[in-house]
Amino acid sequence: MKNFRLVMLLILNSVAALAATAEGINFENGTWKEITAKAKKENKLIFIDCYTSWCGPCKRLSAEIFPLKTVGDLFNKNFISYKVDMEKGEGIALQKKFHVGAFPTLLWVNAEGEVVHRALGFMEANALLAEAEKAFNGGSSLTELEVRYQKDPNNVEYVKAFLQSLVKTADVRAREVTEKYLLLIPKEQYLDADVFELMTKNQPDPFSTAGQYFFEHRSAFEAKFKKTRTDVFAINIYNKYAKWLLEQVKNGKEFDEKSFQKLITLMENQQFEKRHFLADDLKVSALAYQKKWSVYASTINLLLTEDRYQNISSGVLDRWINPVLENDCKEVQVLKSAVAWTILSFKNNTTFSMDRFSKNLVTRIKLLEKIPNSMAALLQAKTELAILQELAIKQEKFAADKAKTIKMIEAMSSKK
C-alpha cells in the first residue's frame, strides 16, 4: 500500500511539473509554410522568437519569461508562436526575409508574411506583454514609416524617421537607409554627434560621399570625437570593405583586383600601420574561397619569410590551416605546407594550454593521414598526442589532490 501511494505521489508530481511547464507560451513545430497556413486559418498573427544558440539574452527569455503563465495566457490566445534559430534550416532564409540584425529579435507577422510589429532584446514579462498588446492593436509605426519613405525617398524627414525606427530594432536595412540619408543632408552635418553615431554603426563605403568626406576632413573629426574613436572608425571602414570584397569571391565572382588596389592606396595615404596584414589576410582568404590551393600555400609560405611575420601568432596560423582541412584539400604539397604551419603554430603558442596543444596535434594527424608515405611523421604525432593526453590526466589529478590537501589544512587550522 505504501509503495502504491509513493507511485501515485510521483505520478501526481510529474503531472504537476508538466502542467507548470505547459503554462507558458506554446510554441508550434513545423515548417514556415505550415505556420503561415495555420495563422491564416485561425486569423491570427504569428509571433516569432528569432534566436541563436549562442545568444545569452535569448536563453534568458526562454528560461525566465516565456514559461510564465501570464505570458502564456496572452500569447496562446492571440498568436501562433514560433521559435526559429536564425543560423539553421529555414531560419537562414527567414533572417534575410525579415532583415534581422541582432538577437533576440521578436517579430509579429501576419499570414502574408508582412511584419506588423518588432521588438529587440531581453525584456521582463510586463514589457513583453506591452509589446504584444501593440502588435495586437495594429503594431508599431514602422510599416507606416516605410510606406512614407517608399513614396517620397528624397524627403529628409521621412528618411530620418524610418531610419531611426530601423536602428532601434536592429533592422539590417539601416545600412542602406543610412547611406541614403547621408546623401540627402549637407556634408557638414557629418560632424554632428548623432550623424557620426549613425556612420559609426553603419560604416560607409570608403569611396562613397560620406567615406571620402571623413578621410578628407579626418582632422576635424579627430578634434571633435578624439583620435582613438576616429581611428577605430577608419579601421572598421577598411575591414567592412575588405569583407565586401571577400563576399563577392565567396559568391562565385572573381577577386576584384582593381578595388583591392584602391583600398591599399587609401590605407597607405591614411598611413594605416597594419595595412599590410589586412591586405595579406584578404588575399589569402580570397584564395581559400577560390580553392586555389597551390597559390594559397605558396602565398602563405612566402609571407612567412618576411620580417613582419617572424613572430606570427598561433591564432593566425590556425586560421590559415583550417581551410585546407575543412575543404578536404588533397594536394600533397599544400598538405605538407599545412603540416609545417601546425608545427610553427605549436612553437609560437605563447600560452601553456594542454587543450590547445592537443587540438594542434589532432589537426596535424588529420593532415598527415591524407599524405602518402608519411607513416613515420604520423606515428610521431600520435605518440606525442598520447603523451600529452597522459600529462593532462596527471595534471588534473595533481590539481585535484592539491585542492584536497589545501582543504584539509584549512579544516585543521580552523579547529585550532
VOPAGU-2260 file (C-alpha; in pm, 1 decimal, decimal comma):
REM VOPAGU-2260
SITE   aa  ch    i         X         Y         Z
SITE  MET   A    0       0,0       0,0       0,0
SITE  LYS   A    1     283,4     235,1      89,5
SITE  ASN   A    2     450,6     159,5    -244,8
SITE  PHE   A    3     123,2     235,3    -430,0
SITE  ARG   A    4      90,9     571,3    -251,3
SITE  LEU   A    5     452,1     653,6    -332,4
SITE  VAL   A    6     399,2     572,8    -701,1
SITE  MET   A    7      81,3     784,2    -712,1
SITE  LEU   A    8     262,2    1071,8    -542,4
SITE  LEU   A    9     539,2    1056,4    -802,3
SITE  ILE   A   10     285,2    1049,5   -1086,2
SITE  LEU   A   11      97,9    1348,9    -944,0
SITE  ASN   A   12     422,9    1542,5    -902,7
SITE  SER   A   13     516,9    1462,9   -1264,4
SITE  VAL   A   14     176,2    1577,9   -1388,4
SITE  ALA   A   15     207,7    1898,2   -1184,1
SITE  ALA   A   16     552,7    1960,8   -1328,9
SITE  LEU   A   17     424,0    1907,9   -1682,4
SITE  ALA   A   18     133,4    2140,6   -1616,1
SITE  ALA   A   19     369,5    2405,5   -1485,5
SITE  THR   A   20     585,5    2388,7   -1799,0
SITE  ALA   A   21     271,6    2399,7   -2017,5
SITE  GLU   A   22     150,9    2728,0   -1863,0
SITE  GLY   A   23     384,8    2940,8   -2072,2
SITE  ILE   A   24     393,7    3009,3   -2445,1
SITE  ASN   A   25     302,9    2708,4   -2656,6
SITE  PHE   A   26     549,1    2724,5   -2948,0
SITE  GLU   A   27     440,2    2544,9   -3264,2
SITE  ASN   A   28     651,7    2297,4   -3460,8
SITE  GLY   A   29     652,0    2271,4   -3837,6
SITE  THR   A   30     770,1    2449,0   -4149,4
SITE  TRP   A   31     720,9    2818,2   -4214,8
SITE  LYS   A   32     462,0    2727,3   -4480,1
SITE  GLU   A   33     266,0    2522,9   -4225,1
SITE  ILE   A   34     285,4    2802,3   -3966,5
SITE  THR   A   35     154,3    3066,7   -4208,1
SITE  ALA   A   36    -125,6    2830,8   -4318,6
SITE  LYS   A   37    -232,9    2783,4   -3956,9
SITE  ALA   A   38    -219,2    3158,3   -3891,8
SITE  LYS   A   39    -439,1    3219,9   -4194,7
SITE  LYS   A   40    -687,4    2951,9   -4091,0
SITE  GLU   A   41    -714,1    3086,7   -3734,0
SITE  ASN   A   42    -689,8    3453,0   -3840,9
SITE  LYS   A   43    -402,3    3519,9   -3600,7
SITE  LEU   A   44     -67,4    3696,3   -3610,0
SITE  ILE   A   45     248,9    3485,9   -3590,4
SITE  PHE   A   46     483,8    3563,6   -3302,1
SITE  ILE   A   47     842,4    3470,0   -3396,2
SITE  ASP   A   48    1123,1    3438,0   -3143,8
SITE  CYS   A   49    1432,6    3493,9   -3361,2
SITE  TYR   A   50    1720,9    3345,6   -3162,9
SITE  THR   A   51    2063,9    3180,9   -3196,7
SITE  SER   A   52    2221,0    2902,3   -2992,3
SITE  TRP   A   53    2494,1    3134,7   -2854,6
SITE  CYS   A   54    2269,4    3429,7   -2758,2
SITE  GLY   A   55    2257,5    3482,9   -2379,9
SITE  PRO   A   56    1951,1    3714,0   -2372,4
SITE  CYS   A   57    1768,1    3463,3   -2597,2
SITE  LYS   A   58    1828,1    3189,7   -2340,9
SITE  ARG   A   59    1704,6    3413,7   -2058,2
SITE  LEU   A   60    1380,7    3486,4   -2244,2
SITE  SER   A   61    1324,2    3113,6   -2298,7
SITE  ALA   A   62    1407,2    3020,6   -1940,2
SITE  GLU   A   63    1259,9    3310,3   -1741,6
SITE  ILE   A   64     985,6    3485,2   -1940,9
SITE  PHE   A   65     825,9    3256,8   -2199,9
SITE  PRO   A   66     727,5    2987,5   -1939,8
SITE  LEU   A   67     528,1    3237,2   -1725,3
SITE  LYS   A   68     151,8    3180,5   -1704,2
SITE  THR   A   69      61,3    3546,8   -1760,8
SITE  VAL   A   70     270,7    3546,5   -2078,8
SITE  GLY   A   71     135,5    3210,4   -2195,0
SITE  ASP   A   72    -226,7    3314,7   -2138,7
SITE  LEU   A   73    -196,9    3618,2   -2366,3
SITE  PHE   A   74      20,8    3464,1   -2638,3
SITE  ASN   A   75    -158,5    3128,7   -2665,6
SITE  LYS   A   76    -494,6    3301,5   -2705,0
SITE  ASN   A   77    -391,6    3564,5   -2958,3
SITE  PHE   A   78     -91,1    3442,0   -3156,9
SITE  ILE   A   79      61,6    3144,1   -3334,2
SITE  SER   A   80     403,8    3129,1   -3164,6
SITE  TYR   A   81     712,8    3003,6   -3343,7
SITE  LYS   A   82    1078,0    2974,2   -3233,3
SITE  VAL   A   83    1341,0    2990,1   -3508,5
SITE  ASP   A   84    1718,9    2951,3   -3486,4
SITE  MET   A   85    1832,9    3212,8   -3737,7
SITE  GLU   A   86    2150,3    3019,9   -3820,1
SITE  LYS   A   87    1992,5    2685,5   -3908,7
SITE  GLY   A   88    1749,5    2546,2   -4166,0
SITE  GLU   A   89    1468,2    2779,3   -4267,2
SITE  GLY   A   90    1593,6    3032,2   -4013,3
SITE  ILE   A   91    1870,4    3142,9   -4251,3
SITE  ALA   A   92    1618,6    3246,5   -4517,6
SITE  LEU   A   93    1381,0    3397,8   -4259,9
SITE  GLN   A   94    1660,2    3609,0   -4111,9
SITE  LYS   A   95    1720,1    3756,0   -4456,6
SITE  LYS   A   96    1349,2    3793,1   -4531,7
SITE  PHE   A   97    1278,9    3984,6   -4210,7
SITE  HIS   A   98    1609,1    4180,6   -4206,0
SITE  VAL   A   99    1708,4    4053,0   -3859,9
SITE  GLY   A  100    2034,8    4208,5   -3745,5
SITE  ALA   A  101    2053,7    4129,4   -3372,2
SITE  PHE   A  102    1924,7    3872,5   -3123,7
SITE  PRO   A  103    1678,0    3816,9   -2980,5
SITE  THR   A  104    1453,1    3991,8   -3230,7
SITE  LEU   A  105    1083,3    3943,3   -3161,3
SITE  LEU   A  106     852,1    3966,6   -3461,5
SITE  TRP   A  107     475,9    3974,2   -3507,1
SITE  VAL   A  108     396,7    3879,6   -3865,6
SITE  ASN   A  109      66,4    3835,2   -4049,0
SITE  ALA   A  110     -24,3    3528,2   -4255,4
SITE  GLU   A  111     100,4    3702,4   -4572,2
SITE  GLY   A  112     449,0    3729,2   -4420,5
SITE  GLU   A  113     434,9    4103,8   -4354,4
SITE  VAL   A  114     591,9    4235,1   -4033,5
SITE  VAL   A  115     331,3    4413,3   -3820,9
SITE  HIS   A  116     547,7    4480,4   -3517,2
SITE  ARG   A  117     901,3    4411,5   -3399,5
SITE  ALA   A  118    1093,7    4444,4   -3073,1
SITE  LEU   A  119    1452,6    4383,1   -2973,7
SITE  GLY   A  120    1637,5    4223,2   -2684,5
SITE  PHE   A  121    1558,2    4064,8   -2349,1
SITE  MET   A  122    1266,1    4219,7   -2160,7
SITE  GLU   A  123    1069,6    4148,5   -1846,3
SITE  ALA   A  124     719,9    3999,6   -1868,1
SITE  ASN   A  125     532,9    4331,7   -1840,1
SITE  ALA   A  126     738,2    4484,1   -2121,4
SITE  LEU   A  127     683,1    4178,2   -2341,9
SITE  LEU   A  128     309,8    4188,3   -2278,1
SITE  ALA   A  129     307,3    4557,7   -2368,0
SITE  GLU   A  130     482,7    4482,6   -2699,2
SITE  ALA   A  131     232,8    4203,4   -2769,4
SITE  GLU   A  132     -52,0    4444,7   -2699,6
SITE  LYS   A  133      93,4    4690,3   -2952,1
SITE  ALA   A  134     115,9    4412,9   -3211,2
SITE  PHE   A  135    -242,1    4302,3   -3145,5
SITE  ASN   A  136    -365,6    4660,9   -3185,5
SITE  GLY   A  137    -202,5    4722,4   -3522,4
SITE  GLY   A  138     169,2    4720,6   -3447,0
SITE  SER   A  139     429,4    4991,8   -3443,3
SITE  SER   A  140     451,8    5280,2   -3686,3
SITE  LEU   A  141     734,8    5105,4   -3877,6
SITE  THR   A  142     505,9    4998,1   -4162,3
SITE  GLU   A  143     361,4    5346,7   -4195,8
SITE  LEU   A  144     709,3    5499,7   -4185,0
SITE  GLU   A  145     825,7    5260,9   -4457,0
SITE  VAL   A  146     527,0    5346,8   -4679,0
SITE  ARG   A  147     605,2    5718,7   -4644,6
SITE  TYR   A  148     973,1    5652,3   -4719,4
SITE  GLN   A  149     894,1    5448,0   -5030,6
SITE  LYS   A  150     654,7    5714,8   -5163,0
SITE  ASP   A  151     899,6    6002,6   -5110,6
SITE  PRO   A  152    1254,5    5865,8   -5063,4
SITE  ASN   A  153    1408,6    6212,2   -5101,3
SITE  ASN   A  154    1218,8    6364,0   -4811,5
SITE  VAL   A  155    1481,5    6406,3   -4539,0
SITE  GLU   A  156    1233,4    6390,5   -4252,2
SITE  TYR   A  157    1069,4    6072,5   -4384,8
SITE  VAL   A  158    1405,7    5907,4   -4437,6
SITE  LYS   A  159    1528,0    6009,5   -4091,8
SITE  ALA   A  160    1212,5    5881,4   -3915,8
SITE  PHE   A  161    1226,3    5548,9   -4098,2
SITE  LEU   A  162    1599,3    5516,5   -4027,5
SITE  GLN   A  163    1556,4    5583,5   -3654,3
SITE  SER   A  164    1298,2    5305,3   -3637,0
SITE  LEU   A  165    1527,7    5064,1   -3823,0
SITE  VAL   A  166    1820,8    5142,3   -3592,7
SITE  LYS   A  167    1604,3    5098,5   -3282,8
SITE  THR   A  168    1504,1    4745,0   -3387,5
SITE  ALA   A  169    1842,9    4641,2   -3537,4
SITE  ASP   A  170    1688,6    4604,5   -3883,3
SITE  VAL   A  171    1972,7    4537,8   -4130,5
SITE  ARG   A  172    1813,6    4777,9   -4379,4
SITE  ALA   A  173    1951,2    5053,9   -4157,3
SITE  ARG   A  174    2280,1    5037,1   -4351,8
SITE  GLU   A  175    2111,8    5105,2   -4684,5
SITE  VAL   A  176    1887,5    5381,2   -4548,2
SITE  THR   A  177    2182,4    5541,3   -4365,2
SITE  GLU   A  178    2361,2    5575,0   -4699,3
SITE  LYS   A  179    2050,1    5738,5   -4845,7
SITE  TYR   A  180    2019,6    5975,7   -4550,8
SITE  LEU   A  181    2386,0    6079,8   -4571,1
SITE  LEU   A  182    2341,9    6171,4   -4937,3
SITE  LEU   A  183    2042,0    6393,9   -4857,3
SITE  ILE   A  184    2187,1    6601,4   -4573,1
SITE  PRO   A  185    2462,0    6868,1   -4606,6
SITE  LYS   A  186    2809,0    6714,6   -4570,4
SITE  GLU   A  187    2891,0    6949,3   -4283,1
SITE  GLN   A  188    2630,3    6768,2   -4074,3
SITE  TYR   A  189    2850,2    6455,7   -4079,1
SITE  LEU   A  190    3030,8    6620,8   -3789,0
SITE  ASP   A  191    2711,3    6631,3   -3580,1
SITE  ALA   A  192    2725,8    6381,7   -3295,3
SITE  ASP   A  193    2405,5    6196,8   -3389,4
SITE  VAL   A  194    2505,4    6169,1   -3756,1
SITE  PHE   A  195    2854,8    6044,3   -3674,6
SITE  GLU   A  196    2695,0    5788,4   -3441,2
SITE  LEU   A  197    2489,8    5663,3   -3738,4
SITE  MET   A  198    2805,1    5647,2   -3950,0
SITE  THR   A  199    2980,7    5454,8   -3673,7
SITE  LYS   A  200    2703,7    5192,8   -3654,2
SITE  ASN   A  201    2677,0    5160,1   -4032,2
SITE  GLN   A  202    3027,0    5218,0   -4168,6
SITE  PRO   A  203    3008,3    5383,8   -4512,0
SITE  ASP   A  204    3188,7    5260,6   -4820,2
SITE  PRO   A  205    3533,3    5429,6   -4804,7
SITE  PHE   A  206    3480,1    5562,8   -5157,8
SITE  SER   A  207    3125,1    5689,0   -5100,6
SITE  THR   A  208    3048,7    6058,3   -5044,2
SITE  ALA   A  209    3043,9    6009,3   -4665,3
SITE  GLY   A  210    3357,0    5794,7   -4664,1
SITE  GLN   A  211    3555,4    6039,3   -4875,1
SITE  TYR   A  212    3438,7    6334,1   -4663,6
SITE  PHE   A  213    3556,3    6159,1   -4347,8
SITE  PHE   A  214    3904,3    6086,8   -4483,5
SITE  GLU   A  215    3939,0    6435,2   -4635,7
SITE  HIS   A  216    3835,1    6602,5   -4307,3
SITE  ARG   A  217    3973,3    6348,0   -4064,7
SITE  SER   A  218    4148,2    6610,2   -3852,2
SITE  ALA   A  219    3814,6    6784,4   -3790,5
SITE  PHE   A  220    3657,0    6454,5   -3680,9
SITE  GLU   A  221    3957,0    6384,9   -3453,4
SITE  ALA   A  222    3926,8    6729,2   -3293,4
SITE  LYS   A  223    3559,4    6672,5   -3211,5
SITE  PHE   A  224    3542,7    6299,0   -3136,0
SITE  LYS   A  225    3903,0    6215,8   -3028,5
SITE  LYS   A  226    4163,3    6034,6   -3232,4
SITE  THR   A  227    4110,2    5694,7   -3068,5
SITE  ARG   A  228    3746,3    5686,8   -3177,2
SITE  THR   A  229    3812,3    5805,6   -3531,9
SITE  ASP   A  230    4097,3    5553,2   -3567,0
SITE  VAL   A  231    3861,4    5269,4   -3477,2
SITE  PHE   A  232    3604,0    5411,0   -3719,7
SITE  ALA   A  233    3860,5    5413,3   -4002,4
SITE  ILE   A  234    3972,5    5055,9   -3927,0
SITE  ASN   A  235    3609,9    4940,0   -3930,9
SITE  ILE   A  236    3563,5    5103,6   -4271,2
SITE  TYR   A  237    3868,4    4919,9   -4408,2
SITE  ASN   A  238    3751,0    4590,5   -4260,9
SITE  LYS   A  239    3395,6    4630,3   -4389,9
SITE  TYR   A  240    3520,3    4698,6   -4743,5
SITE  ALA   A  241    3758,0    4401,9   -4725,1
SITE  LYS   A  242    3469,1    4183,0   -4608,8
SITE  TRP   A  243    3259,5    4305,2   -4902,3
SITE  LEU   A  244    3539,2    4212,1   -5145,6
SITE  LEU   A  245    3554,0    3865,3   -4989,5
SITE  GLU   A  246    3176,5    3822,0   -5010,2
SITE  GLN   A  247    3199,1    3874,1   -5386,2
SITE  VAL   A  248    3451,8    3592,0   -5414,6
SITE  LYS   A  249    3251,1    3371,7   -5179,4
SITE  ASN   A  250    2951,8    3419,3   -5410,4
SITE  GLY   A  251    3149,8    3291,3   -5710,7
SITE  LYS   A  252    3285,6    3613,4   -5860,6
SITE  GLU   A  253    3648,5    3681,5   -5949,2
SITE  PHE   A  254    3858,9    3871,8   -5698,9
SITE  ASP   A  255    3821,4    4246,0   -5770,9
SITE  GLU   A  256    4189,0    4338,6   -5803,1
SITE  LYS   A  257    4111,8    4697,6   -5904,2
SITE  SER   A  258    3903,1    4765,0   -5590,9
SITE  PHE   A  259    4165,9    4583,7   -5381,8
SITE  GLN   A  260    4438,1    4818,6   -5507,6
SITE  LYS   A  261    4214,1    5119,8   -5437,1
SITE  LEU   A  262    4178,7    5001,0   -5077,1
SITE  ILE   A  263    4555,2    4956,1   -5040,6
SITE  THR   A  264    4621,2    5304,9   -5180,4
SITE  LEU   A  265    4368,5    5456,1   -4938,4
SITE  MET   A  266    4524,9    5279,1   -4639,1
SITE  GLU   A  267    4871,7    5393,4   -4747,9
SITE  ASN   A  268    4756,8    5753,6   -4787,2
SITE  GLN   A  269    4599,7    5733,8   -4440,5
SITE  GLN   A  270    4921,9    5575,7   -4304,5
SITE  PHE   A  271    4735,2    5283,0   -4152,7
SITE  GLU   A  272    5010,8    5083,9   -3980,6
SITE  LYS   A  273    4850,8    4740,8   -4014,3
SITE  ARG   A  274    4751,0    4779,9   -4379,6
SITE  HIS   A  275    4987,7    4502,8   -4490,7
SITE  PHE   A  276    4830,6    4249,9   -4253,5
SITE  LEU   A  277    4477,5    4336,3   -4365,0
SITE  ALA   A  278    4577,2    4319,3   -4734,0
SITE  ASP   A  279    4759,4    3988,4   -4688,0
SITE  ASP   A  280    4472,0    3833,6   -4495,9
SITE  LEU   A  281    4225,4    3949,7   -4761,5
SITE  LYS   A  282    4432,6    3795,7   -5042,7
SITE  VAL   A  283    4484,5    3467,5   -4857,4
SITE  SER   A  284    4115,7    3437,4   -4765,4
SITE  ALA   A  285    4012,1    3504,7   -5127,3
SITE  LEU   A  286    4240,4    3224,2   -5248,7
SITE  ALA   A  287    4084,0    2988,2   -4994,7
SITE  TYR   A  288    3732,8    3070,3   -5115,9
SITE  GLN   A  289    3850,3    3013,7   -5473,4
SITE  LYS   A  290    4015,8    2685,1   -5367,4
SITE  LYS   A  291    4336,0    2782,3   -5546,0
SITE  TRP   A  292    4529,8    2569,0   -5302,5
SITE  SER   A  293    4876,0    2572,4   -5465,4
SITE  VAL   A  294    4876,5    2952,3   -5485,5
SITE  TYR   A  295    4724,1    2966,5   -5136,0
SITE  ALA   A  296    5009,9    2763,0   -4984,3
SITE  SER   A  297    5288,7    2936,5   -5179,4
SITE  THR   A  298    5146,9    3279,9   -5082,4
SITE  ILE   A  299    5147,3    3190,3   -4712,6
SITE  ASN   A  300    5493,6    3032,1   -4730,8
SITE  LEU   A  301    5626,3    3348,8   -4894,3
SITE  LEU   A  302    5465,0    3566,7   -4624,6
SITE  LEU   A  303    5632,0    3359,0   -4353,2
SITE  THR   A  304    5973,7    3455,0   -4493,1
SITE  GLU   A  305    5905,2    3826,5   -4447,9
SITE  ASP   A  306    6014,8    4016,7   -4137,4
SITE  ARG   A  307    5666,9    4122,4   -4027,3
SITE  TYR   A  308    5567,1    3755,3   -3993,8
SITE  GLN   A  309    5865,8    3636,9   -3792,2
SITE  ASN   A  310    5659,0    3641,7   -3472,5
SITE  ILE   A  311    5328,6    3538,1   -3624,6
SITE  SER   A  312    5071,8    3428,6   -3368,4
SITE  SER   A  313    4945,8    3071,9   -3349,9
SITE  GLY   A  314    4591,6    3208,2   -3392,0
SITE  VAL   A  315    4667,6    3346,3   -3740,2
SITE  LEU   A  316    4841,0    3023,4   -3839,4
SITE  ASP   A  317    4544,6    2816,9   -3721,4
SITE  ARG   A  318    4314,0    3037,3   -3927,9
SITE  TRP   A  319    4526,0    2958,6   -4234,8
SITE  ILE   A  320    4541,7    2586,3   -4160,4
SITE  ASN   A  321    4167,4    2530,4   -4110,1
SITE  PRO   A  322    4052,3    2595,7   -4470,6
SITE  VAL   A  323    4291,2    2329,3   -4602,6
SITE  LEU   A  324    4144,6    2071,4   -4367,5
SITE  GLU   A  325    3781,8    2182,4   -4379,5
SITE  ASN   A  326    3768,7    2184,8   -4761,2
SITE  ASP   A  327    3923,1    1836,1   -4788,6
SITE  CYS   A  328    4218,2    1957,5   -4996,5
SITE  LYS   A  329    4408,8    1662,3   -5145,4
SITE  GLU   A  330    4711,5    1841,0   -5297,3
SITE  VAL   A  331    5012,0    1681,4   -5128,1
SITE  GLN   A  332    5241,9    1984,3   -5131,9
SITE  VAL   A  333    4969,0    2200,5   -4983,0
SITE  LEU   A  334    4903,0    1941,7   -4710,4
SITE  LYS   A  335    5276,4    1928,2   -4631,5
SITE  SER   A  336    5283,3    2307,5   -4602,2
SITE  ALA   A  337    4985,3    2296,5   -4365,7
SITE  VAL   A  338    5167,5    2037,6   -4150,7
SITE  ALA   A  339    5465,0    2276,4   -4131,1
SITE  TRP   A  340    5227,8    2554,7   -4022,4
SITE  THR   A  341    5093,1    2335,5   -3739,4
SITE  ILE   A  342    5448,7    2285,1   -3613,2
SITE  LEU   A  343    5514,8    2660,4   -3627,2
SITE  SER   A  344    5180,4    2724,9   -3455,7
SITE  PHE   A  345    5281,4    2485,6   -3177,3
SITE  LYS   A  346    5613,2    2669,0   -3131,1
SITE  ASN   A  347    5457,4    3015,8   -3140,8
SITE  ASN   A  348    5182,6    2939,3   -2889,9
SITE  THR   A  349    5266,1    3175,8   -2603,8
SITE  THR   A  350    5009,8    3031,9   -2360,3
SITE  PHE   A  351    5054,4    2693,8   -2192,1
SITE  SER   A  352    4735,7    2505,2   -2268,2
SITE  MET   A  353    4713,4    2126,7   -2285,2
SITE  ASP   A  354    4383,6    2155,3   -2470,3
SITE  ARG   A  355    4527,6    2386,6   -2736,5
SITE  PHE   A  356    4836,6    2168,3   -2782,9
SITE  SER   A  357    4615,0    1860,4   -2816,5
SITE  LYS   A  358    4397,8    2026,7   -3081,3
SITE  ASN   A  359    4711,0    2125,4   -3270,5
SITE  LEU   A  360    4831,0    1764,4   -3276,4
SITE  VAL   A  361    4487,2    1633,7   -3375,6
SITE  THR   A  362    4488,7    1873,4   -3671,7
SITE  ARG   A  363    4840,9    1765,0   -3768,8
SITE  ILE   A  364    4739,4    1398,7   -3753,5
SITE  LYS   A  365    4437,9    1460,9   -3979,3
SITE  LEU   A  366    4661,9    1633,5   -4232,1
SITE  LEU   A  367    4929,6    1361,0   -4219,7
SITE  GLU   A  368    4666,5    1091,6   -4274,5
SITE  LYS   A  369    4598,8    1247,6   -4614,8
SITE  ILE   A  370    4966,0    1247,6   -4718,9
SITE  PRO   A  371    5109,6     928,7   -4876,7
SITE  ASN   A  372    5425,9     779,9   -4721,8
SITE  SER   A  373    5401,3     985,3   -4402,4
SITE  MET   A  374    5380,5     691,8   -4161,0
SITE  ALA   A  375    5684,9     793,1   -3955,6
SITE  ALA   A  376    5565,9    1151,8   -3901,8
SITE  LEU   A  377    5211,8    1026,5   -3833,7
SITE  LEU   A  378    5333,4     777,8   -3571,7
SITE  GLN   A  379    5539,7    1051,0   -3403,5
SITE  ALA   A  380    5242,4    1289,3   -3390,3
SITE  LYS   A  381    5016,5    1018,6   -3246,1
SITE  THR   A  382    5281,6     931,9   -2985,3
SITE  GLU   A  383    5315,3    1298,6   -2888,5
SITE  LEU   A  384    4936,1    1328,0   -2858,7
SITE  ALA   A  385    4916,9    1019,8   -2636,1
SITE  ILE   A  386    5191,2    1158,1   -2408,9
SITE  LEU   A  387    5019,8    1496,0   -2394,3
SITE  GLN   A  388    4685,6    1337,8   -2304,9
SITE  GLU   A  389    4852,6    1135,1   -2029,1
SITE  LEU   A  390    5017,7    1452,0   -1896,8
SITE  ALA   A  391    4679,8    1627,1   -1899,0
SITE  ILE   A  392    4528,1    1346,9   -1688,5
SITE  LYS   A  393    4819,6    1366,8   -1443,0
SITE  GLN   A  394    4789,7    1745,2   -1429,6
SITE  GLU   A  395    4417,9    1723,5   -1346,8
SITE  LYS   A  396    4486,2    1463,1   -1074,6
SITE  PHE   A  397    4765,4    1675,9    -930,9
SITE  ALA   A  398    4537,1    1981,8    -921,6
SITE  ALA   A  399    4257,4    1780,7    -755,6
SITE  ASP   A  400    4497,4    1635,1    -493,7
SITE  LYS   A  401    4639,0    1980,5    -425,8
SITE  ALA   A  402    4292,3    2127,9    -375,2
SITE  LYS   A  403    4203,8    1839,7    -141,9
SITE  THR   A  404    4521,9    1893,2      62,6
SITE  ILE   A  405    4458,5    2267,4      92,4
SITE  LYS   A  406    4104,8    2198,5     209,2
SITE  MET   A  407    4230,3    1955,1     475,6
SITE  ILE   A  408    4489,0    2207,1     600,9
SITE  GLU   A  409    4225,3    2479,6     620,2
SITE  ALA   A  410    3991,5    2246,5     810,4
SITE  MET   A  411    4269,0    2158,2    1059,6
SITE  SER   A  412    4360,6    2525,1    1103,4
SITE  SER   A  413    4000,4    2622,6    1178,4
SITE  LYS   A  414    3984,9    2365,7    1462,1
SITE  LYS   A  415    4281,4    2515,5    1645,7
